[in-house]
């Protein structure tokens, strides 16, 4: 990692330079695992102090660790051979080298020692003596194991050195480093992937970035960096890093690492028998190998990317040899999913035979984890005719997530497999087939007609017990088509008949129950009964958790509907939690579903009034949705991004985004209706009069636009565009709806129609409590204006304080600038004055709480209100704000 891209080490850098500049002896010992950035930090420290000190660099080396004073050789060229073992002569010669370098200007000596764990004892003693005598400052880097040499540790024990342990970077710092390295914005889901795979290790992060750019996977479009497929450990940059480290180990240790990388996790006892306990202990001590669950548990490589890179290095012939030696010592049925996938992948890589049942099990699991190459390879190897339909379903799921919808549909159409003719699973192929056909552009009518025709032909050759099953699956596709077309009244009637026909002793009862609940969730959301919709969605998700082993596509089908219900309800936390869990099982999920996840989170932020944050998510989401959009949210993502850009007065961006085409088909009537409302609202913001008239006409254009769950969004956008007549309709529509979002807007509309200041305050409080600071700020602003017009100055000032507090909670650009219109006549209470005075004096919140005998939360609350009254936003501005 280059020093100019040093990120996340500000506090360590400041402390280190402070220590090294102080009088007397001083040393900084940097300890971290490989790749964490200790060398980069040492280089930055040297760069900061190069103008004040003479920098001399020393590099520890395993090859020289047994050579006395070997690392000091570059500074001992003039030392006579006869004095080469004299510590005094060596110290004198080293010092003379320094004197020549500083040229008599009196500069201090700064020693930068990299890989101090590889220093020989004699060199370490010389360096320690230079520091102890106050002749030099020292920065030494070391791994935790084998650790710092005793002489340098003694400096720490004696109080002459500070030991700084560096930890992996947090996600925000990974994002910052990636954006500095790439020179542009990195999509949030991509940053999550990078953080997950690199585990915050800067060196591995740089390898990922360099290798992904080199193979065309990491691409930039419209200033946004995003991934087009899964990241792997097969890049040349990572391979070089791994090769360099592996070459520094013994032959026995290299052999052990190959065994572990190929067959991990490996029982410790097996590994001891195969390569020797001393070899294993050496690898553990050097942090190349770690236990999966404490001492004695199975072992694996310290980082998954190292495992992947090592597997690329081992030839297929060598891999097969190791497998033949190890297979008898490993369980035939691995106890963990990770072990199963590794064993099957290893067998496929080296040509070993695997039973069909295990191949199918691995294929299904790999498909769920979005490990697409393994899922396809395992499914293609299935030979049994009886298992072929399940294998094709797995391959279809992979093609669907890849956006190859026609291939997905064709795989499922063989022998009418899309009707789930084999209820032993995996279930859900019918919904996947319909979704693939829809995404490919086929009409609901043609899909339903083909399903009916296939069912009629299929039941002729089936036993009596299976006929009802096939009929139910055909009916499932018909009901799904009704929802897709927005025929919700017909859907309600169809669901009632479908539920009556369900019997708990049916083999496919759980699958049909999940489908029924998902459809009810969508129907209730569209009808404005979002709280009930969420209950149905939760029950469906709970049933899914109990049948995770044999369901395909159902989780995708349910989760999106549940998230829309949560967003309609105004339960922002529930929506975010569901989205975060959606792709949590695999980093690849953030690539496949990342665009859709960010689009839905953007909708959440827009409804909360967090415009700036929404824009930051939605613009990159459009780019990601162009690459992968299995949920077909592209049209909604474009509309949301256009609206957010237009609201931010970025007309050029709004127009560019509006030109994006959704190539993955419609997302269904409900999604398309939301998209159309936001598209027209954005159009109105770009060009006045071009969108609002059409927005007003939408409720009468199609039945779906007249449903409360869609209509309220239309009315809210119209109100935000200045349509005063929309408020009366909002009050009427929201009165029949459930959830915090509808309740907040109902209260605001009622206050607007009544025109009382207290009504606006009540609405603002309700909106703020519902997590909608943007609309809350509008309500409090109207309250302040109303009170002011009535001559109620105290009430007006208090409303202004509440407005500013809501704006401060937005976390982005303010609706009002508190510095411009803060009413400085609003007095601080006596308690607020006391707390502010103590804060200005430098006391922390806890110290203030202890002094005044109140809780820390009380102190925080008083300070927060004081900031709003004083027209500031942070503690650092208190001094200037209260200075007379």
C-alpha positions, -999 to 999 in steps of 0.1 A, spaced: 0 0 0 14 34 -10 20 59 17 -2 85 -1 -31 61 4 -26 57 41 -61 56 56 -75 50 91 -43 56 110 -46 92 119 -45 87 157 -15 63 155 3 87 132 -3 117 155 8 97 186 39 83 169 52 117 157 45 132 191 66 106 209 94 108 184 96 146 187 97 147 225 129 152 244 148 122 258 146 86 246 117 76 223 107 47 202 75 34 186 69 -3 181 42 -11 155 27 -46 158 2 -60 133 -5 -91 111 8 -91 75 -8 -66 52 -25 -45 79 -3 -15 71 25 -12 96 52 -7 69 30 20 53 25 37 86 63 36 93 69 51 59 44 79 65 60 86 99 94 89 82 80 112 56 65 135 82 98 137 101 122 137 72 126 175 74 135 173 111 156 141 114 180 120 94 162 88 84 182 56 82 163 24 72 170 -12 83 152 -43 70 149 -75 89 154 -106 69 149 -144 76 180 -151 56 201 -128 78 185 -136 111 213 -160 119 241 -137 108 254 -114 136 249 -78 126 239 -89 91 212 -63 86 236 -35 96 260 -44 68 251 -15 45 262 9 72 294 -10 81 312 -10 47 343 8 61 346 -14 92 378 -34 93 372 -72 91 390 -77 124 364 -56 142 334 -71 125 323 -88 157 330 -60 182 298 -43 194 317 -12 203 334 -9 169 301 -15 151 284 11 172 312 36 165 311 29 127 273 31 126 274 65 144 301 79 121 278 70 91 250 90 107 273 120 114 283 121 77 247 120 66 235 148 89 264 170 78 270 187 111 235 204 113 226 187 146 197 168 132 185 138 152 187 102 140 155 83 131 158 46 126 131 29 106 133 -9 111 110 -31 91 103 -67 101 120 -64 134 110 -100 143 136 -111 118 165 -92 134 195 -110 148 203 -106 185 234 -85 180 217 -59 157 188 -57 181 211 -49 210 229 -21 190 195 -5 181 183 -7 217 215 9 230 211 38 205 176 44 218 185 40 255 213 64 252 191 90 236 212 90 204 184 79 181 147 77 177 133 43 165 102 31 146 101 -8 144 75 -30 128 68 -65 138 43 -93 134 25 -105 166 42 -139 162 71 -145 166 69 -109 179 94 -82 188 129 -92 199 135 -91 236 158 -61 235 131 -40 218 104 -53 242 127 -42 270 124 -6 258 86 -9 262 89 -24 297 113 4 307 89 31 294 112 42 266 88 30 238 51 30 230 37 -3 215 9 4 190 -11 -25 178 -28 -19 144 -61 -36 136 -80 -42 103 -98 -13 88 -135 -7 95 -159 -6 65 -159 32 62 -121 32 61 -121 4 35 -145 26 14 -122 56 18 -91 36 8 -108 21 -22 -120 55 -34 -86 70 -29 -70 41 -48 -95 41 -76 -100 79 -78 -138 78 -78 -170 68 -59 -173 32 -50 -208 18 -48 -219 10 -12 -226 -27 -18 -192 -30 -36 -175 -15 -5 -193 -40 16 -180 -68 -6 -144 -55 -5 -146 -52 33 -160 -87 37 -134 -104 14 -104 -84 25 -115 -85 62 -101 -49 64 -66 -59 54 -52 -30 33 -27 -52 14 -54 -77 4 -77 -49 -5 -52 -34 -29 -47 -69 -45 -85 -72 -49 -87 -38 -65 -57 -42 -88 -67 -78 -99 -103 -69 -104 -95 -39 -126 -70 -59 -146 -95 -87 -154 -123 -62 -162 -145 -71 -133 -143 -38 -115 -155 -12 -139 -164 25 -138 -194 41 -154 -206 76 -149 -181 81 -122 -192 50 -102 -171 19 -96 -190 -14 -94 -185 -51 -98 -199 -72 -126 -192 -107 -110 -178 -124 -80 -143 -115 -67 -118 -144 -66 -84 -151 -52 -70 -161 -87 -55 -127 -96 -19 -123 -103 -14 -96 -77 -27 -117 -49 -8 -148 -62 24 -128 -61 18 -118 -25 10 -153 -15 40 -168 -34 63 -143 -17 51 -153 17 50 -191 10 86 -190 -3 97 -177 31 86 -210 48 101 -244 49 93 -272 25 73 -290 51 53 -259 60 45 -253 23 33 -289 20 11 -284 51 -4 -252 37 -13 -269 4 -30 -297 23 -50 -272 44 -60 -250 15 -73 -279 -5 -91 -297 23 -100 -271 50 -112 -273 76 -88 -301 85 -91 -319 119 -60 -309 139 -52 -346 147 -53 -355 111 -30 -327 101 -6 -336 129 -4 -371 116 1 -360 80 27 -332 83 39 -334 119 29 -314 150 60 -292 149 52 -280 114 16 -273 123 27 -254 154 51 -233 134 23 -223 110 0 -214 138 27 -194 155 33 -174 123 -4 -168 119 -5 -186 86 -30 -211 100 -58 -206 125 -82 -228 145 -118 -226 135 -131 -228 170 -103 -227 196 -74 -251 204 -78 -286 191 -106 -276 166 -101 -281 128 -76 -258 111 -78 -235 81 -57 -209 64 -56 -175 82 -75 -159 53 -99 -173 27 -81 -154 -1 -49 -171 8 -66 -204 5 -79 -195 -29 -45 -183 -41 -28 -215 -29 -53 -237 -46 -45 -219 -79 -8 -226 -73 -12 -264 -68 -13 -284 -101 -43 -308 -107 -19 -338 -106 -5 -327 -72 -40 -319 -59 -51 -354 -68 -22 -369 -50 -30 -350 -19 -66 -359 -21 -59 -396 -24 -37 -393 7 -62 -373 27 -96 -386 17 -95 -417 40 -89 -394 70 -117 -369 62 -154 -375 69 -174 -388 39 -202 -364 48 -186 -331 60 -204 -318 90 -205 -282 78 -216 -265 46 -182 -250 42 -166 -285 44 -191 -300 19 -185 -273 -7 -147 -276 -3 -147 -314 -7 -170 -314 -38 -151 -284 -54 -118 -302 -47 -131 -334 -63 -143 -316 -94 -111 -297 -98 -89 -328 -98 -113 -352 -116 -123 -374 -86 -156 -391 -85 -185 -378 -63 -219 -394 -57 -249 -378 -73 -267 -370 -40 -236 -352 -27 -232 -334 -60 -268 -322 -59 -266 -312 -23 -235 -291 -30 -250 -276 -62 -281 -265 -43 -261 -250 -14 -237 -232 -38 -267 -218 -57 -281 -204 -25 -247 -189 -16 -244 -175 -52 -212 -195 -58 -223 -198 -94 -193 -217 -110 -195 -244 -84 -233 -247 -86 -232 -251 -123 -202 -276 -123 -218 -298 -96 -253 -298 -112 -239 -307 -146 -221 -337 -132 -254 -352 -118 -260 -385 -138 -291 -399 -122 -323 -395 -143 -343 -392 -111 -322 -363 -99 -319 -345 -132 -350 -323 -127 -335 -309 -95 -301 -304 -111 -318 -284 -139 -336 -263 -114 -303 -254 -97 -288 -244 -131 -319 -224 -139 -315 -204 -107 -279 -196 -116 -289 -185 -151 -318 -164 -137 -295 -145 -113 -271 -140 -142 -298 -123 -162 -300 -151 -187 -338 -155 -184 -344 -175 -216 -319 -202 -206 -334 -204 -171 -369 -209 -186 -358 -236 -211 -341 -256 -184 -373 -257 -164 -396 -265 -193 -381 -299 -198 -409 -324 -189 -429 -295 -174 -406 -293 -145 -417 -257 -139 -449 -272 -124 -428 -288 -96 -439 -322 -107 -416 -337 -82 -427 -324 -48 -396 -338 -32 -380 -306 -43 -364 -283 -47 -398 -265 -46 -403 -231 -62 -394 -240 -98 -428 -228 -110 -424 -193 -96 -388 -192 -110 -400 -202 -144 -428 -176 -144 -404 -149 -132 -379 -158 -159 -405 -158 -187 -418 -124 -174 -383 -109 -172 -377 -121 -208 -407 -101 -219 -435 -127 -222 -470 -117 -213 -489 -130 -183 -516 -144 -206 -491 -166 -225 -474 -178 -193 -507 -188 -177 -520 -204 -209 -488 -225 -212 -490 -235 -175 -526 -247 -180 -517 -266 -211 -487 -282 -194 -508 -292 -164 -534 -308 -186 -508 -329 -204 -489 -337 -173 -517 -351 -151 -525 -378 -177 -495 -398 -168 -495 -391 -130 -509 -411 -101 -540 -398 -85 -521 -384 -55 -500 -362 -77 -528 -347 -98 -539 -323 -71 -503 -312 -66 -499 -302 -102 -532 -284 -103 -522 -263 -73 -489 -254 -88 -507 -242 -120 -530 -222 -98 -500 -206 -81 -488 -193 -114 -523 -179 -123 -524 -160 -89 -489 -147 -94 -499 -134 -128 -529 -116 -113 -506 -98 -89 -481 -90 -116 -509 -74 -137 -522 -54 -108 -556 -72 -107 -558 -71 -69 -595 -76 -66 -594 -108 -86 -563 -118 -66 -581 -114 -33 -609 -137 -45 -584 -162 -59 -564 -162 -26 -595 -169 -6 -604 -200 -27 -567 -211 -27 -566 -209 11 -597 -230 15 -582 -257 -6 -550 -260 15 -547 -290 38 -519 -293 64 -513 -329 55 -505 -322 19 -469 -329 9 -465 -294 -5 -485 -276 22 -456 -254 35 -447 -242 0 -482 -232 -8 -486 -216 26 -455 -195 20 -468 -185 -14 -502 -176 0 -486 -154 27 -463 -137 2 -493 -129 -20 -513 -116 10 -483 -94 19 -483 -78 -15 -521 -74 -16 -523 -58 18 -495 -35 10 -512 -23 -21 -544 -18 -2 -527 3 25 -528 -23 53 -491 -24 57 -490 -36 93 -510 -67 84 -489 -71 53 -458 -72 75 -473 -98 97 -480 -120 67 -444 -114 54 -429 -123 88 -448 -156 89 -437 -165 54 -400 -157 63 -403 -179 94 -416 -208 74 -388 -203 49 -362 -206 77 -376 -241 85 -375 -253 49 -342 -237 37 -329 -270 24 -353 -276 -4 -367 -242 -17 -355 -223 -47 -364 -186 -55 -389 -184 -26 -367 -163 -4 -363 -138 -32 -400 -138 -38 -409 -132 -2 -382 -108 9 -390 -81 -16 -426 -81 -8 -419 -79 29 -396 -49 24 -422 -30 4 -447 -37 33 -422 -24 58 -416 7 37 -453 13 34 -457 8 71 -429 33 79 -409 6 97 -375 17 83 -355 -5 107 -374 -36 97 -369 -29 60 -331 -23 64 -327 -54 85 -344 -76 59 -323 -61 31 -291 -65 51 -299 -102 58 -310 -108 22 -274 -110 9 -256 -117 41 -250 -153 34 -225 -145 6 -204 -115 -5 -216 -124 -40 -252 -115 -29 -241 -79 -26 -231 -80 -63 -262 -98 -76 -287 -79 -54 -267 -48 -45 -285 -25 -70 -319 -35 -59 -310 -33 -22 -297 2 -26 -328 12 -46 -351 1 -19 -330 17 8 -331 49 -13 -369 48 -13 -368 44 25 -345 75 28 -367 96 5 -398 88 26 -378 98 57 -368 131 40 -331 122 39 -326 136 4 -288 138 3 -283 103 16 -309 89 -8 -291 105 -37 -258 90 -27 -274 55 -28 -296 58 -58 -273 72 -85 -249 42 -81 -278 18 -78 -289 27 -113 -255 16 -126 -255 -16 -107 -290 -25 -118 -279 -23 -154 -255 -52 -147 -277 -73 -124 -314 -69 -116 -330 -103 -108 -358 -86 -89 -365 -63 -119 -363 -31 -99 -345 -12 -126 -374 9 -136 -381 19 -100 -344 26 -93 -341 49 -123 -373 68 -113 -361 72 -77 -327 84 -88 -342 109 -113 -365 123 -86 -337 125 -60 -314 143 -85 -341 167 -95 -350 175 -59 -313 182 -54 -315 207 -83 -291 186 -103 -310 189 -136 -282 174 -157 -280 143 -136 -318 140 -135 -320 142 -173 -291 117 -177 -307 92 -153 -340 96 -170 -325 84 -202 -315 50 -187 -334 21 -201 -347 -8 -179 -336 -38 -200 -348 -64 -175 -385 -60 -180 -413 -48 -157 -412 -53 -119 -450 -59 -118 -479 -35 -115 -472 -23 -79 -435 -16 -85 -442 0 -119 -469 22 -104 -445 35 -78 -419 41 -105 -443 61 -126 -453 84 -98 -416 92 -90 -408 96 -127 -435 121 -132 -426 140 -100 -390 142 -111 -401 154 -146 -421 182 -130 -391 193 -110 -369 194 -141 -395 213 -162 -425 229 -144 -458 218 -158 -445 187 -175 -453 161 -149 -478 173 -123 -509 172 -146 -501 136 -155 -495 128 -119 -529 141 -110 -545 119 -137 -527 87 -127 -553 75 -101 -579 72 -128 -557 56 -154 -554 21 -139 -570 4 -109 -536 -1 -92 -530 37 -91 -562 41 -71 -552 17 -44 -542 35 -11 -507 19 -10 -499 36 -44 -522 66 -42 -507 80 -9 -473 81 -25 -488 100 -55 -505 125 -32 -474 130 -10 -453 138 -41 -479 162 -53 -479 179 -19 -441 182 -20 -444 197 -55 -467 225 -41 -502 211 -49 -522 224 -20 -552 205 -30 -534 172 -24 -535 177 14 -573 171 16 -569 138 -4 -540 128 18 -561 132 49 -589 111 34 -566 84 20 -543 80 50 -572 78 74 -580 43 63 -543 31 62 -521 16 89 -485 23 98 -463 53 109 -458 67 74 -495 71 67 -502 83 102 -476 110 100 -488 123 67 -524 121 79 -515 143 109 -496 168 87 -525 170 62 -550 176 90 -528 203 105 -524 220 71 -562 220 66 -569 232 101 -541 258 100 -533 259 138 -497 261 151 -503 235 177 -517 211 150 -484 215 131 -464 209 163 -484 177 170 -478 165 134 -441 173 136 -438 153 169 -456 123 153 -434 125 122 -403 128 142 -412 99 164 -419 79 132 -383 85 119 -393 111 93 -371 141 102 -376 157 68 -414 160 69 -412 167 106 -390 198 99 -416 210 74 -443 206 100 -423 225 127 -414 252 102 -451 257 94 -458 258 131 -432 285 136 -446 306 108 -482 302 121 -473 311 156 -453 341 144 -482 353 124 -504 351 155 -479 371 175 -470 341 197 -433 346 198 -423 321 225 -442 294 207 -427 304 174 -392 302 189 -398 268 204 -412 255 171 -381 269 153 -359 250 178 -378 218 171 -375 224 133 -337 229 137 -335 197 158 -352 177 130 -330 192 104 -299 183 124 -312 147 125 -313 145 88 -276 138 86 -273 157 53 -279 191 38 -303 213 58 -336 225 47 -329 257 66 -295 272 74 -295 276 112 -267 302 109 -289 323 87 -322 322 105 -315 310 141 -334 331 166 -307 340 191 -333 354 214 -343 319 225 -329 317 260 -310 288 274 -325 275 306 -305 277 338 -296 240 336 -286 244 299 -264 274 308 -246 253 335 -240 224 313 -228 245 283 -204 264 307 -189 231 319 -187 218 283 -168 249 272 -144 244 301 -134 211 286 -153 186 307 -166 154 290 -203 145 291 -196 119 318 -176 143 339 -204 169 337 -230 142 347 -209 132 377 -204 169 387 -241 177 385 -253 143 397 -274 136 366 -273 109 339 -251 111 309 -282 109 287 -296 140 305 -264 159 297 -265 149 260 -301 160 257 -295 194 272 -265 199 250 -284 188 219 -312 214 226 -286 240 234 -270 235 200 -303 242 182 -310 273 203 -275 287 197 -276 279 159 -247 255 160 -243 218 152 -213 206 171 -196 209 205 -165 226 191 -186 257 182 -200 262 218 -171 285 229 -177 310 201 -215 308 204 -216 317 241 -188 342 241 -202 377 249 
